[in-house]
Amino acid sequence: MSKVETMSFDEKSAILLKSYALEDAGDIEGAKRLKRSVPMPPYLAKVMKEKMGIDYLIKGGWNLSEAEAEFGADWLSR
């Protein structure tokens, strides 16, 4: 099993700051896409899977890399 690269707090913060700038410029969709590129915390991904369903997570374009690292690559299908 290979080690999963995690995004640092500073990297996550920089992306979120860029997304706020996009919102201020009126690019709401671009801001949403950028925010979804930040890995969703595993605990939140688990709750979202239970409450919103697998399709919501997949179709939403969420970055689930941290959840996959914690729960395994097949966690969505289990």
ABEGO torsion letter per residue (X at the ends): XBBBBBBBAAAAAAAAAAAAAAAAAGBAAAAAAAAAABBBBAAAAAAAAAAAEAAAAAAAGBBAAAAAAAAEAAAAAX
